[in-house]
Amino acid sequence: MFATVRATLVVWIAAALLLVGVGALVGVFIAQRPGAESAMLALRSDRAAQALIRSEFDAQLQSVQSRLQESESDVLMERAVRVELEKSLARAQTELGQLKDSLAFYEQLLPPGPKGEIALRAVDLELEDGAIAYRILLMRSGKSGERFAGNLQFTATGLEHGAPATFILQPLQSSVGESASSSADTRLAEDRSDRAMQTLRLEFEQFQRSQGLLALPEGFKPESVTVQVLEEGIILVSRRVDL
């Protein structure tokens, strides 16, 4: 683009110089011939025309120079944008390398065993007022491109009013203090139960943390809780924790 603009500029300059030279030669030739007065008038008219042409040429020259400056500014801007994109790409590549290093580190922490085996790596249960707080870390051995989908189940054994009892515990927010007295109350109770059960659902590739509160039946004193991981109703792994 720069070469085209410069070539156009050179052509216009050469044309202007040629026009001025021809006009001068014509003026000298006419001044030496008879009827010099009329010839001078014609020469003046020709010079006026040349001045007009030169004025137009100057205007076009300024326009070409302006376009040239704009083109140079565009090129400088494009270079600046390219430099910034190169810096962004370098930062992204650096972050990608760091993420790959972190992934390799965490892959070393995965438990050994058959590919896709589920393990309860950490289970923490604490008694609170009328509830049990739980924190669990689940991990899956090996590299697997498929996501695991299942759910947690908590089975508590203990004493209810002095007699041995066993209960499957539900999340605290699913418990309803009063019996439903209408269809609207029934739907509300079901919605609460569904939202609560969402906390017990599992879906992950390599690891997942789960935590929450489990409601205890009134008058029940738990002595131990068995944590189970189920897939379509089948128990994959379980661990008993004494309280």
C-alpha positions in Angstrom: 0.0 0.0 0.0 2.8 2.4 0.9 4.5 1.7 -2.5 1.3 2.5 -4.4 0.8 5.8 -2.5 4.5 6.9 -3.1 4.3 6.0 -6.8 1.2 8.1 -7.2 2.9 11.0 -5.5 6.0 10.8 -7.8 3.8 10.8 -10.9 1.9 13.9 -9.8 5.2 15.8 -9.0 6.7 14.9 -12.4 3.5 16.0 -14.2 3.5 19.4 -12.4 7.2 20.1 -13.2 6.6 19.2 -16.8 3.6 21.5 -17.1 5.5 24.4 -15.5 8.5 23.9 -17.9 6.3 23.8 -21.0 4.5 26.9 -19.9 7.8 28.8 -19.5 9.0 27.8 -22.9 5.8 28.8 -24.6 5.9 32.2 -22.8 9.4 32.9 -24.1 8.5 31.9 -27.6 5.4 34.0 -27.8 7.2 37.1 -26.3 9.7 37.1 -29.2 7.0 37.1 -31.9 4.9 40.0 -33.4 1.7 40.8 -31.6 3.4 40.4 -28.2 0.6 42.1 -26.3 -2.1 39.6 -27.3 0.4 36.9 -26.8 1.1 38.1 -23.3 -2.6 38.1 -22.5 -2.8 34.6 -23.6 0.3 33.8 -21.6 -1.2 35.3 -18.5 -4.4 33.3 -19.1 -2.2 30.2 -19.4 -0.4 31.0 -16.2 -3.6 31.5 -14.4 -4.7 28.1 -15.6 -1.4 26.6 -14.5 -1.8 28.2 -11.1 -5.3 26.6 -10.8 -3.9 23.3 -11.9 -1.0 23.7 -9.4 -3.5 24.5 -6.6 -5.5 21.4 -7.4 -2.3 19.4 -7.5 -1.3 20.8 -4.1 -4.7 19.8 -2.7 -4.4 16.3 -4.1 -0.8 16.1 -2.8 -2.0 17.0 0.7 -4.7 14.4 0.4 -2.2 11.8 -0.6 0.1 12.7 2.3 -2.8 12.6 4.7 -3.8 9.1 3.5 -0.2 8.1 3.8 0.0 9.3 7.4 -3.3 7.5 8.2 -1.9 4.3 6.7 1.2 4.6 8.8 -0.9 5.1 11.9 -3.0 2.0 11.0 0.1 0.0 10.6 1.5 1.1 13.9 -1.8 0.3 15.6 -1.9 -3.1 14.0 1.6 -3.8 15.2 0.7 -2.7 18.8 -2.4 -5.0 18.7 -0.2 -7.9 17.4 2.3 -7.4 20.2 -0.4 -7.4 22.8 -1.9 -10.6 21.3 1.5 -12.2 21.4 1.9 -11.3 25.1 -1.6 -12.6 25.9 -0.8 -15.9 24.0 2.4 -16.2 26.0 0.6 -15.7 29.3 -2.1 -18.3 28.3 0.6 -20.8 27.4 2.3 -20.2 30.7 -0.9 -20.7 32.6 -1.6 -23.8 30.6 1.8 -25.2 31.5 1.1 -24.5 35.2 -2.3 -26.2 35.0 -0.8 -29.3 33.4 1.8 -29.4 36.2 -1.0 -29.1 38.8 -3.0 -31.9 37.1 0.1 -34.1 37.1 0.6 -33.5 40.8 -3.0 -34.3 41.7 -3.0 -37.4 39.5 -0.2 -38.7 41.7 -2.5 -38.4 44.7 -5.2 -40.6 43.1 -5.5 -43.9 45.0 -4.0 -46.9 43.3 -6.4 -49.6 42.2 -8.6 -50.7 39.3 -9.6 -47.9 36.9 -12.7 -46.1 38.0 -12.8 -47.6 41.6 -14.5 -45.3 44.1 -12.8 -44.6 47.5 -13.9 -42.7 50.6 -10.6 -40.9 51.2 -11.8 -38.8 54.2 -14.9 -39.1 56.4 -15.5 -36.7 59.3 -18.7 -36.9 61.4 -19.5 -34.7 64.4 -22.6 -34.7 66.6 -24.4 -31.4 66.9 -27.6 -30.3 68.6 -30.2 -32.7 67.0 -28.0 -33.3 63.9 -24.8 -34.8 62.6 -22.4 -32.6 60.6 -20.5 -34.5 57.9 -17.6 -33.8 55.6 -16.5 -36.3 53.0 -13.9 -36.5 50.3 -14.4 -39.1 47.5 -11.8 -40.0 44.9 -11.8 -42.2 41.8 -8.7 -44.2 40.9 -7.0 -44.0 37.5 -7.9 -41.7 34.6 -11.5 -42.0 33.4 -13.2 -39.9 30.7 -16.7 -41.0 32.1 -18.3 -39.2 35.0 -19.5 -41.2 38.0 -23.1 -40.6 39.0 -24.5 -42.0 42.3 -25.5 -40.9 45.8 -24.5 -41.0 49.4 -26.4 -42.9 52.1 -26.0 -42.6 55.9 -27.3 -45.4 58.1 -27.2 -44.7 61.9 -27.5 -47.3 64.7 -28.1 -46.4 68.3 -30.8 -46.2 71.0 -34.3 -44.8 70.6 -35.8 -44.3 74.0 -33.5 -47.0 75.4 -34.2 -49.6 72.7 -31.8 -50.5 69.8 -32.8 -48.7 66.5 -31.5 -48.1 63.0 -32.3 -45.2 60.8 -31.4 -44.0 57.3 -30.6 -40.3 58.0 -31.8 -37.5 55.7 -30.4 -34.0 55.2 -31.6 -31.7 57.9 -33.5 -29.3 55.7 -35.7 -32.2 54.5 -37.3 -32.8 57.9 -40.8 -31.3 58.3 -41.9 -30.3 61.8 -45.7 -30.7 61.2 -47.7 -33.2 59.1 -49.0 -31.9 55.8 -52.6 -30.8 56.1 -53.3 -30.1 52.5 -52.2 -30.9 48.9 -50.2 -27.6 48.8 -48.4 -28.6 52.0 -47.7 -32.0 50.6 -46.1 -30.5 47.5 -44.1 -28.1 49.6 -42.8 -31.0 51.7 -41.9 -33.0 48.6 -40.1 -30.0 47.0 -38.1 -29.5 50.2 -37.2 -33.2 50.3 -36.1 -33.2 46.6 -33.8 -30.1 47.2 -32.4 -31.8 50.3 -31.7 -35.1 48.5 -29.7 -33.1 45.9 -27.0 -32.7 48.6 -26.5 -36.4 48.7 -26.1 -36.9 45.0 -22.7 -37.5 43.5 -21.4 -36.6 40.0 -17.7 -36.4 39.3 -14.7 -37.7 37.3 -11.8 -37.9 39.8 -12.8 -36.3 43.1 -15.7 -34.6 44.9 -16.2 -33.0 48.3 -19.6 -33.3 50.1 -20.7 -31.7 53.3 -23.9 -30.9 55.2 -26.1 -31.7 58.2 -28.1 -34.8 58.8 -31.3 -34.7 60.9 -31.6 -37.1 63.9 -35.0 -38.5 64.8 -36.4 -37.2 68.1 -35.3 -39.3 71.1 -32.7 -41.2 69.0 -29.1 -41.3 70.3 -26.7 -42.5 67.5 -23.7 -44.7 68.4 -22.3 -45.2 64.9 -23.0 -44.2 61.3 -22.2 -46.2 58.2 -21.4 -44.1 55.1 -22.2 -45.8 51.8 -21.7 -44.8 48.1 -24.4 -46.2 45.9 -24.8 -46.5 42.2 -28.3 -47.3 41.0 -29.0 -48.9 44.4 -25.8 -51.0 44.5 -23.3 -50.3 47.3 -19.9 -49.7 45.9 -18.0 -48.7 49.1 -18.9 -48.2 52.7 -17.3 -47.1 56.0 -18.5 -47.2 59.6 -17.7 -44.4 61.9 -18.2 -44.7 65.7 -19.5 -41.6 67.4 
